[in-house]
Amino acid sequence: MAEVSDPEKRRGAAGRKSQQSRRKRTNNRGAGASSLNAGCWCELSECRVLGAGASSLNAGCWCELSECRVLGAGASSLNAGCWCELSECRVLGAGMSSLNAGCWCEVSECRVLGAGASSLNAGCWCELSECRVLGAGMRSLNAGCWCELSECRVLLFQVTLEKVLGISTSSSSGLTSDPKSGLIAYPAGCVIVLLHPKTNKQSHIVNASRKPFSALAFSHDGKHLVTGEVAEVQSHKYGVSCVAFSTNNCYIVSVGYQHDMTVNVWDWRKGSIIASNKVSSRVSAVSFSQDNSYFVTAGNRHVKFWYLDASKERRVNSTVPLIGRSGLLGDHKNSVFSGVACGRGPAASSTYCITSSGLLCRFNSSRQLEAWVDLKTSSASCLAISEDFIFCGCADGAIRAFSPSNLQYVTTLHRPHRLGVDLTQSLQHSPGAQYPDTLALTFDPASRHLTCVYNDHSVYVWDVKDVRNVGKLYSALYHSSCVWSIEVYPELLDASQACLPPSSFLTCSSDNTVRLWNTDPPIAYRNLYSNDLLRIVYVGENMQHLQAEGGEAGADGKAGIRVLGVSPDGKHLAAGDRCGNLRIFGLEFLDELVKIEAHDSEVLCLEFSPISTGVKLLASASRDRLIHVFNLEKNYSLEQTLSDHSASITAVKFTGESPEVRMVSCGADKSIYFQTAEQTAEGPLFSRSHHVVEKTTLYDMDLDSTRTHVAIACQDRNIRVYNVETGKLKKCLKGSSSDEGALLKVQMDPSGSFFATSCSDKNISIFDYESGECVATLFGHSEIVTCMRFSQDCKHLITVSGDR
């Protein structure tokens, strides 16, 4: 979720036109002017502009010269460069104690305070690079809110990443905790999420190289974070599978993916590799010994001890071979070792490994596997260690604790939610229930918190100060597979009729669920499992889709909900799946009202007719080239089927006002069909009024705020805008800031000022709808963006993607 801040948007088109005309009427500055008269500007026609050393100047004037002093009505003094559009404003200089809202100053030490507020309303102008413009709810912007030309334009735009609802961790290599602050870090596509579990606050690190993160680790003093990418990076051709800091924070070890077969030790402060070697097996985990003398890697039929001291003795000024010795596995030589941890405290000389078959093994200082214990589980994937306990992540949500000294079993921690949990109910642990498998663990020794990621992409933080009385500090439940669509819940005139709280939105996924979110829900809607998730709708009885496996059904499979639609009255939710079925749910109780086997292939788009059309219709379009029109007032009975398109239909929209109802559709056949409804005794009947054929594939479409024009995203990276009534092309705008890839999605903001686009290069761009100028470029997803929506208040842009 990205927060969008822009003062000009809040003023609306009327405010911009007023400022444009005022700018034309009052700007007296000439190009390259150096004198005071030429460089000053005033909005009052009777204003007298005086030269250097001026003793007075009417209110509302502004000057760019440092020696100018502007004295307004009732004002005592003003530093150079200040300007106010409010005639009653009292302007004070540096060290000022108050300033009415609507004022702005370019003096760096000036504090702008509104009446009872700490921010500044929109309406500022600046041309200096050091200027900071502060608007309502904004942090800062560089110069350029107004341009030097006669027409007013917004040149800069601020978008900040506010929250990430998802996680892409696949093993303990992708989960780490700060041993000093308790901060938890995990990857989410091309973003590292830094989570404060006690406050549910996030901060983010976005990868400037736009590559997904694969591994990360905090230094032991908590001051640094090392990350690995799924990309060709320094000395790793195929990407980095795991990373770790040495205990003294002097070195970093990085292990490449299986085909890379490289283990490197870095002097990270110098950015140089001090030792390197090859491995022939896939490595899944790495751990440093407490005394920094060696580290251990574990993987497929692989446990190896790498010795730094021996390698450093051989090093002069170049990289030397890393000295490694294989662990003596004995009867377990064919095991797959999925986790490793070097001992701490009294057990510092031991090394502990876990096998995917469910064994906990202990190696002594001679690299010999001297003891092992059966975890009594079908599989195991990860482990974390403290001085007192070894925590083993097992199948079916089990985490078992053992003593490091003798591998004595201690206890099994609480399981998380069961698969298919009802969030509105209390903790449910019924006999025979299935639980998600444990995927990753990390332990924070300072706060004694154990963070767990399960394979349904849920995150739990357990307080294990007393392992026999474990408490839950934090939990979150996310989609476990490709997220296909998002819909924002509409604002209703009568809020009492709403089924969901304001600012709620809904998502659907290949995990066969529809999820209802609200990042700040009212107390009545909160639950024990998630701070952001309100409800989950499970489609079908098969809960295995909730667990992300290597061969999960996603972009290639048939499982999952493909598209959503919410009725204008906020009562019904339409969901189309990847098999062509259409389901209607009541949003009050989330019960399934209707199921229709509508299409022969996956449903690609759903659209309810808006209230202004005077009819209650639902259109569904599919890869089978058909558009079905259903009547809500007849329990979603089929009214009409349109078969004009000859390829997949990518978008369909209703518009018009009763009695003139129109429908526009576009598709992969490069065609745009404009349909007009004729009112009959049986209901509206659509017929073709215009047909436009383009030279490029049309991937998405949205209506502008007037609902008289459609903006269509084209494969050639352009946005073409057509008049709905005439079918004529109005304008063609650039839809991507890059010259590669295809334009896949377009979304207009509710105010009609901006539109957002997503491209096959995974980037998102925001453009000014009038000028076509790109005002922001966003990135962070590691897969293509499948859907975007602006919030009703225009403050947020919510995006979903195949990276979950």
SULWOKA-V850284 format. One record per residue. N is the residue number from 1. PHI is phi in radians with two decimals (none if undefined). Layout:
n = {N;N}
phi = {PHI;PHI}
This chain:
n = {1;2;3;4;5;6;7;8;9;10;11;12;13;14;15;16;17;18;19;20;21;22;23;24;25;26;27;28;29;30;31;32;33;34;35;36;37;38;39;40;41;42;43;44;45;46;47;48;49;50;51;52;53;54;55;56;57;58;59;60;61;62;63;64;65;66;67;68;69;70;71;72;73;74;75;76;77;78;79;80;81;82;83;84;85;86;87;88;89;90;91;92;93;94;95;96;97;98;99;100;101;102;103;104;105;106;107;108;109;110;111;112;113;114;115;116;117;118;119;120;121;122;123;124;125;126;127;128;129;130;131;132;133;134;135;136;137;138;139;140;141;142;143;144;145;146;147;148;149;150;151;152;153;154;155;156;157;158;159;160;161;162;163;164;165;166;167;168;169;170;171;172;173;174;175;176;177;178;179;180;181;182;183;184;185;186;187;188;189;190;191;192;193;194;195;196;197;198;199;200;201;202;203;204;205;206;207;208;209;210;211;212;213;214;215;216;217;218;219;220;221;222;223;224;225;226;227;228;229;230;231;232;233;234;235;236;237;238;239;240;241;242;243;244;245;246;247;248;249;250;251;252;253;254;255;256;257;258;259;260;261;262;263;264;265;266;267;268;269;270;271;272;273;274;275;276;277;278;279;280;281;282;283;284;285;286;287;288;289;290;291;292;293;294;295;296;297;298;299;300;301;302;303;304;305;306;307;308;309;310;311;312;313;314;315;316;317;318;319;320;321;322;323;324;325;326;327;328;329;330;331;332;333;334;335;336;337;338;339;340;341;342;343;344;345;346;347;348;349;350;351;352;353;354;355;356;357;358;359;360;361;362;363;364;365;366;367;368;369;370;371;372;373;374;375;376;377;378;379;380;381;382;383;384;385;386;387;388;389;390;391;392;393;394;395;396;397;398;399;400;401;402;403;404;405;406;407;408;409;410;411;412;413;414;415;416;417;418;419;420;421;422;423;424;425;426;427;428;429;430;431;432;433;434;435;436;437;438;439;440;441;442;443;444;445;446;447;448;449;450;451;452;453;454;455;456;457;458;459;460;461;462;463;464;465;466;467;468;469;470;471;472;473;474;475;476;477;478;479;480;481;482;483;484;485;486;487;488;489;490;491;492;493;494;495;496;497;498;499;500;501;502;503;504;505;506;507;508;509;510;511;512;513;514;515;516;517;518;519;520;521;522;523;524;525;526;527;528;529;530;531;532;533;534;535;536;537;538;539;540;541;542;543;544;545;546;547;548;549;550;551;552;553;554;555;556;557;558;559;560;561;562;563;564;565;566;567;568;569;570;571;572;573;574;575;576;577;578;579;580;581;582;583;584;585;586;587;588;589;590;591;592;593;594;595;596;597;598;599;600;601;602;603;604;605;606;607;608;609;610;611;612;613;614;615;616;617;618;619;620;621;622;623;624;625;626;627;628;629;630;631;632;633;634;635;636;637;638;639;640;641;642;643;644;645;646;647;648;649;650;651;652;653;654;655;656;657;658;659;660;661;662;663;664;665;666;667;668;669;670;671;672;673;674;675;676;677;678;679;680;681;682;683;684;685;686;687;688;689;690;691;692;693;694;695;696;697;698;699;700;701;702;703;704;705;706;707;708;709;710;711;712;713;714;715;716;717;718;719;720;721;722;723;724;725;726;727;728;729;730;731;732;733;734;735;736;737;738;739;740;741;742;743;744;745;746;747;748;749;750;751;752;753;754;755;756;757;758;759;760;761;762;763;764;765;766;767;768;769;770;771;772;773;774;775;776;777;778;779;780;781;782;783;784;785;786;787;788;789;790;791;792;793;794;795;796;797;798;799;800;801;802;803;804}
phi = {none;-1.92;-1.63;-1.88;-2.14;-2.76;-1.12;-1.15;-1.08;-1.15;-1.36;1.44;-1.13;-1.11;-1.13;-1.15;-1.10;-1.10;-1.17;-1.08;-1.16;-1.16;-1.10;-1.11;-1.36;-2.03;-1.34;-1.89;-1.44;-1.64;-1.09;1.21;-1.12;-2.04;-1.55;-1.22;-1.04;-1.29;-1.74;-1.76;-2.47;-2.52;-1.63;-1.75;-1.15;-1.60;-1.20;-1.83;-1.76;-1.82;-1.38;-0.98;1.40;-1.05;-1.73;-2.70;-2.80;-1.09;-1.08;1.65;-1.71;-2.49;-2.43;-1.68;-1.58;-1.15;-1.51;-1.38;-2.09;-1.79;-1.95;-1.68;-1.04;1.43;-1.57;-1.69;-2.84;-2.65;-1.23;-1.05;1.56;-1.67;-2.67;-2.45;-1.70;-1.76;-1.16;-1.55;-1.29;-1.72;-1.87;-2.01;-1.42;-0.96;1.40;-1.03;-1.79;-2.77;-2.81;-1.14;-1.05;1.87;-1.81;-2.63;-2.37;-1.67;-1.29;-1.10;-1.55;-1.30;-1.84;-1.79;-2.14;-1.51;-1.07;1.21;-2.39;-1.99;-2.10;-2.19;-1.24;-1.17;2.10;-1.90;-2.45;-2.71;-2.19;-1.67;-1.18;-1.52;-1.31;-2.05;-1.79;-1.87;-1.98;-1.02;1.30;-1.79;-1.57;-2.86;-2.51;-1.36;-1.07;2.09;-1.16;-2.08;-1.59;-1.41;-1.40;-1.23;-1.63;-1.47;-2.40;-1.55;-1.66;-2.19;-2.59;-1.99;-2.26;-2.11;-1.28;-1.70;-2.70;-2.02;-1.86;2.86;-2.64;-2.04;-1.11;-2.06;-2.82;-1.13;-1.15;-1.82;-2.59;-2.67;-2.30;-1.32;-1.19;-1.78;-1.81;1.44;-1.13;-1.92;-2.13;-2.66;-1.46;-2.43;1.22;-1.65;-2.17;-1.70;-1.63;-1.85;-1.80;-1.73;-1.12;-1.25;-1.89;1.02;-1.82;-2.08;-2.24;-2.44;-2.09;-1.74;-1.27;-1.14;-1.42;1.07;-1.93;-1.20;-1.40;-2.08;-2.68;-2.81;-2.80;-1.41;-1.26;-1.28;-1.67;1.30;-1.59;-2.37;-2.31;-1.83;-2.27;-2.13;-2.07;-1.57;-2.99;-1.29;-2.16;-0.94;1.11;-2.09;-1.33;-1.90;2.13;-1.98;-1.59;-2.75;-2.42;-2.82;-1.52;-1.20;-1.11;-1.56;1.16;-1.48;-2.24;-2.23;-1.90;-2.22;-2.11;-1.42;-1.16;-0.97;-1.30;-1.36;1.04;-2.19;-2.06;-2.12;-1.99;-1.93;-1.55;-1.20;-1.21;-1.64;1.23;-2.13;-1.56;-1.69;-2.71;-2.70;-2.80;-1.85;-2.21;-1.71;-1.99;-1.28;-1.82;-1.98;-2.71;-2.54;-2.62;-1.59;-1.26;-1.15;-1.64;1.20;-1.40;-2.72;-2.36;-2.19;-1.96;-2.38;-3.02;-1.21;0.88;-2.54;-2.39;-2.38;-1.80;-1.96;-1.87;-1.37;-1.05;-1.15;-1.23;-1.19;-1.11;-1.59;-1.58;-1.92;-2.32;-2.42;-1.22;-2.03;-1.09;-1.40;-1.47;-2.27;-2.31;-1.26;-1.23;-1.54;-1.52;1.06;-1.23;-1.81;-1.16;-1.74;-1.35;-1.73;-1.65;-1.69;-2.69;-2.58;-2.65;-1.39;-1.14;-2.22;1.13;-1.04;-1.74;-1.11;-1.45;-1.76;-2.23;-2.04;-2.25;-2.18;-1.78;-1.15;-1.44;1.85;-2.09;-1.81;-2.02;-2.14;-1.84;-1.57;-1.18;-1.67;1.23;-1.65;-1.30;-1.71;-2.74;-2.64;-2.43;-1.41;-1.42;0.94;-2.55;-1.25;-2.81;-2.45;-2.33;-2.78;-2.63;-2.38;-2.32;-2.26;-1.18;-1.84;-2.48;-1.98;-1.77;-1.97;-1.49;-2.14;-1.21;1.03;1.31;-1.49;-2.23;-1.80;-1.90;-2.29;-1.50;-1.16;-1.25;-2.37;1.00;-1.31;-1.18;-1.88;-2.92;-2.01;-1.25;-1.01;-1.40;-1.37;-1.11;-1.40;-1.13;1.50;-1.12;-1.63;-1.14;-1.41;-1.72;-1.28;-0.95;-2.10;-2.28;-1.43;-1.06;1.43;-1.25;-1.68;-2.21;-1.20;-1.28;-1.29;-1.93;-2.63;-2.37;-2.60;-2.03;-1.80;-1.20;-1.25;-1.60;1.00;-1.92;-1.94;-1.71;-2.21;-2.00;-1.85;-1.40;-1.66;1.10;-1.80;-2.18;-2.22;-2.08;-1.80;-1.55;-1.98;-1.01;-2.12;-1.16;-1.60;-2.49;-1.35;-2.02;-1.63;-1.60;-2.76;-2.68;-2.63;-2.08;-2.17;-1.09;-1.82;-2.58;-0.88;-1.62;-1.71;-2.57;-2.47;-2.36;-1.60;-1.18;-1.23;-1.45;-1.82;-1.09;-1.82;-1.09;-1.20;-1.56;-1.28;-1.55;-2.26;-1.18;-1.01;1.22;-1.39;-2.54;-2.19;-2.30;-2.34;-2.64;-1.23;-1.42;1.18;-2.25;-2.01;-2.09;-1.85;-2.08;-2.76;-1.32;-2.53;-1.28;-1.08;-1.00;-1.11;-1.75;-1.38;-2.45;-1.42;-1.83;-2.68;-1.42;-2.00;-1.68;-1.54;-2.58;-2.22;-1.80;-1.66;-1.77;1.61;-1.68;-1.38;-1.58;-1.17;-1.15;-1.29;-1.70;-1.29;-1.97;-1.07;-1.86;-1.06;-1.36;-2.60;-1.15;-1.80;-1.54;-1.89;-1.36;1.93;-1.63;-1.67;-2.67;-2.20;-2.65;-2.03;-1.16;-1.06;-1.49;1.25;-1.64;-2.10;-2.08;-1.77;-2.35;-1.87;-1.78;-1.48;-1.80;1.73;-1.47;-2.06;-2.09;-2.04;-2.01;-1.47;-1.35;-1.25;-2.03;1.02;-1.66;-1.36;-1.64;-2.49;-2.25;-2.19;-1.44;-1.48;-2.31;-1.53;-2.44;-1.08;-1.38;-1.77;-2.68;-2.30;-2.58;-1.53;-1.26;-1.23;-1.06;-1.09;-1.32;1.36;-2.19;-2.04;-2.21;-2.30;-1.88;-2.13;-2.26;-2.48;-1.21;-1.44;1.35;-1.94;-2.01;-1.82;-1.97;-1.97;-1.78;-1.17;-1.31;-2.00;0.99;1.07;-1.31;-1.29;-1.64;-2.83;-2.14;-1.87;-2.20;-1.22;-1.29;-1.93;-2.63;-0.93;-1.65;-1.73;-2.79;-2.53;-2.43;-1.71;-2.74;1.66;-2.19;-0.95;-1.62;-1.59;-1.84;-2.20;-2.34;-2.16;-2.42;-2.45;-2.83;-1.26;-1.45;1.20;-1.87;-2.10;-1.94;-1.83;-1.95;-2.11;-1.57;-1.87;-1.33;-2.16;-1.11;-1.48;2.28;-1.18;-2.18;-1.55;-2.42;-1.23;-1.93;-2.53;-2.39;-2.06;-2.02;-1.73;-1.69;-2.46;-1.21;-1.89;-1.77;-2.81;-2.72;-2.60;-1.54;-1.34;-1.16;-1.48;1.07;-1.87;-2.36;-1.98;-1.80;-2.03;-1.48;-1.97;-1.08;-1.43;1.25;-1.96;-1.87;-1.80;-1.90;-2.05;-1.33;-1.17;-1.30;-1.72;1.31;-1.55;-1.27;-1.58;-2.80;-2.22;-2.02;-1.22;-1.96;-2.54;-1.47;-1.96;-1.88;-2.25;1.49;-2.00;-1.45;-1.89;-2.39;-2.44;-2.56;-1.49;-1.44;-1.04;-1.38;1.42;-1.49;-2.35;-2.39;-1.94;-2.29;-2.19;-2.11;-1.18;-1.45;1.33;-1.57;-2.12;-2.18;-2.07;-2.14;-1.30;-1.20;-1.36;-1.60;1.34;-1.43;-1.32;-1.83;-2.84;-2.19;-2.09;-2.66;2.73;-1.36;-1.73;-2.22;-1.11;-1.33;-1.60;-2.88;-2.48;-2.58;-1.45;-1.24;-1.09;-1.56;1.18;-1.55;-2.30;-2.04;-1.88;-2.19;-2.26;-2.70;-1.24;-1.49;1.22}
